[in-house]
């Protein structure tokens, strides 16, 4: 793990891998050193903003390297955001082919996993969720789409996620959700912040539009 100075009021911590980065972010969130401000986790780094009047980067570096990095609590231990999904995505069959599964088995594995938001990036509100079943870890599309609709649920490599608004994208699309996940007028604007536990709930039949229903206030599926 390396701690690098980043401007006049931040340090960038380079972790050995994604798991260490998540442990570090959890430790800093739960027991922040004196002067610590905003934390910005990424795939294998954590940016730590600090108050120069309360500490400096050398003291912060010493405090960070002394932090005990415990196991990240299981997703079940945290408040869970449940996301209802119609598994009717254009790449569902291709993901099934790449994984050596049927489309129904892809849905079963995707909904069985317990996910956690590792970090956010790419676009406002786009959360990278870890915990994806190893069989569903497929590559990005060879040719990204110029337009992916808001609410598209997708997988790529070791992550799954939901496109919070219309944008280009190269992930494999499994389905769609109507649950709003980004509102720039809200505080906070996203429900999927680093550390949040997430579950996906299937509605309708895989490959077919849902007959009816939507989402409840807590994101649970409202079945017909």
C-alpha positions in Angstrom: 0.0 0.0 0.0 1.4 3.4 -1.0 0.3 6.8 0.3 1.0 9.6 -2.2 0.6 13.4 -1.7 -2.2 14.7 -3.9 -2.3 18.5 -4.1 -2.3 20.6 -0.9 -5.2 18.9 0.9 -5.4 15.3 -0.1 -3.5 12.0 -0.3 -4.0 9.1 -2.7 -3.7 5.6 -1.3 -2.8 2.9 -3.7 -4.0 -0.5 -2.5 -2.7 -3.9 -3.5 -6.1 -5.0 -4.8 -9.8 -4.3 -4.8 -10.4 -6.1 -1.5 -7.7 -4.1 0.3 -9.2 -0.8 -1.1 -12.6 -1.7 0.2 -11.1 -2.6 3.7 -9.2 0.6 3.7 -12.3 2.7 2.8 -14.3 0.9 5.5 -11.6 1.6 8.1 -11.3 5.2 7.2 -15.1 5.7 7.3 -15.5 4.0 10.7 -12.4 5.5 12.4 -11.2 8.5 10.5 -7.9 10.0 11.5 -7.8 13.6 12.8 -8.5 16.1 10.1 -9.9 13.6 7.6 -12.6 14.9 5.2 -14.1 13.5 2.1 -13.3 9.9 1.1 -13.4 8.9 -2.6 -12.9 5.2 -3.1 -12.1 3.7 -6.6 -11.2 0.2 -7.9 -7.8 0.0 -6.2 -7.3 3.5 -4.7 -8.9 5.7 -2.0 -8.5 9.5 -2.2 -8.6 11.1 1.2 -9.2 14.9 1.5 -8.0 16.5 4.8 -8.1 19.8 6.6 -4.6 21.4 6.5 -5.3 23.3 9.7 -5.9 20.1 11.6 -3.2 17.8 10.1 -0.7 17.5 7.2 0.0 14.8 4.7 2.9 13.2 6.6 0.8 12.8 9.8 -2.1 11.5 7.7 0.1 9.0 5.9 1.4 7.7 9.3 -2.2 7.4 10.6 -3.4 5.6 7.5 -0.6 3.1 7.5 -1.3 2.3 11.1 -5.0 1.6 10.6 -6.1 -2.0 11.2 -7.8 -3.4 8.1 -10.5 -5.8 9.2 -12.7 -7.9 7.0 -15.5 -5.9 5.3 -18.8 -6.8 7.0 -21.0 -9.1 4.9 -23.6 -7.5 2.7 -26.3 -9.0 4.8 -25.2 -7.0 7.8 -25.9 -3.7 6.1 -29.2 -2.0 5.1 -30.0 -3.4 1.7 -31.4 -1.6 -1.4 -33.5 -4.1 -3.4 -33.7 -3.4 -7.1 -36.6 -5.0 -9.1 -35.4 -6.1 -12.5 -37.2 -7.2 -15.7 -34.6 -9.6 -17.2 -35.3 -8.8 -20.8 -32.0 -7.3 -21.8 -30.6 -7.6 -25.3 -27.4 -9.3 -24.1 -29.0 -11.9 -21.8 -28.7 -14.7 -24.3 -25.1 -13.8 -25.1 -24.1 -13.7 -21.4 -25.8 -17.1 -21.1 -23.7 -18.4 -24.0 -20.5 -17.0 -22.7 -21.2 -18.4 -19.2 -22.3 -21.8 -20.4 -25.7 -21.4 -18.8 -29.3 -20.9 -19.8 -30.8 -17.4 -19.6 -32.9 -18.6 -16.6 -29.7 -19.8 -14.8 -28.1 -16.4 -15.5 -31.1 -14.7 -13.8 -31.0 -17.2 -10.9 -27.3 -16.5 -10.3 -27.6 -12.8 -10.7 -30.5 -12.5 -8.2 -28.9 -15.0 -5.7 -25.8 -13.0 -5.1 -25.3 -10.4 -2.3 -23.7 -7.2 -3.7 -21.9 -4.3 -2.2 -21.2 -0.9 -3.7 -17.4 -0.8 -4.0 -17.1 2.7 -5.5 -18.9 5.1 -7.9 -17.6 6.5 -11.2 -17.9 6.7 -15.0 -21.1 8.9 -14.6 -22.9 10.5 -11.7 -24.7 7.8 -9.7 -23.1 4.8 -11.5 -22.2 2.3 -8.8 -19.7 -0.6 -9.3 -21.1 -3.5 -7.4 -18.9 -6.4 -6.2 -20.1 -9.9 -5.3 -20.9 -11.1 -8.9 -21.1 -14.8 -9.4 -17.8 -15.9 -11.0 -19.7 -17.6 -13.9 -21.2 -14.3 -14.8 -17.9 -12.5 -15.1 -18.0 -11.9 -18.9 -16.1 -9.3 -20.9 -17.4 -6.0 -22.1 -19.0 -5.9 -25.5 -16.6 -5.6 -28.4 -18.4 -2.6 -29.6 -19.9 -0.3 -27.0 -23.4 1.1 -27.5 -23.8 4.8 -28.2 -27.0 4.9 -26.1 -27.8 2.7 -23.1 -31.2 3.6 -21.5 -31.5 4.7 -17.9 -32.3 1.8 -15.6 -30.3 -0.8 -17.7 -28.9 -3.5 -15.5 -25.6 -4.8 -16.7 -22.5 -6.9 -16.1 -18.9 -6.7 -17.1 -15.8 -8.4 -15.8 -16.1 -8.7 -12.0 -18.8 -6.0 -11.6 -22.5 -5.5 -12.1 -24.3 -2.2 -12.0 -27.3 -0.1 -13.1 -27.0 2.8 -15.6 -28.6 5.7 -13.7 -29.3 7.7 -16.8 -29.1 7.4 -20.5 -25.4 7.3 -21.7 -23.0 5.4 -23.9 -21.8 2.1 -22.5 -20.1 -1.2 -23.2 -21.4 -3.5 -20.5 -23.6 -6.5 -21.2 -27.2 -5.7 -20.6 -29.3 -8.2 -18.7 -32.4 -6.2 -18.1 -34.0 -3.0 -16.8 -35.4 -1.5 -13.6 -37.8 1.3 -13.0 -36.3 2.1 -9.6 -34.9 5.7 -9.7 -31.3 5.6 -8.5 -30.1 9.1 -9.2 -31.8 12.4 -8.3 -29.5 15.4 -8.3 -32.0 17.4 -6.3 -32.0 14.9 -3.4 -29.5 14.8 -0.6 -27.7 12.4 -1.1 -28.5 12.3 -4.9 -27.9 8.5 -5.1 -29.1 5.5 -3.0 -26.1 3.5 -4.0 -23.2 4.9 -2.0 -20.0 3.1 -1.3 -20.6 0.3 1.3 -24.3 0.0 0.5 -25.6 -3.6 0.2 -27.7 -4.4 -2.9 -29.9 -7.3 -4.0 -31.6 -7.7 -7.4 -35.2 -9.1 -7.5 -36.6 -10.6 -10.7 -40.0 -9.5 -11.9 -41.8 -11.2 -14.9 -40.3 -14.0 -16.9 -36.7 -13.9 -18.2 -36.7 -12.6 -21.8 -40.2 -11.3 -21.5 -41.6 -7.9 -20.3 -43.2 -8.0 -16.9 -47.0 -8.5 -16.9 -47.5 -5.7 -14.5 -46.2 -4.3 -11.2 -43.5 -1.9 -10.2 -41.7 -1.1 -7.1 -42.7 -0.3 -3.5 -41.2 2.5 -1.5 -38.3 0.3 -0.3 -37.6 -1.0 -3.8 -39.2 -4.4 -3.3 -41.0 -5.9 -6.3 -44.7 -5.4 -6.3 -46.0 -8.6 -7.8 -49.2 -8.9 -9.9 
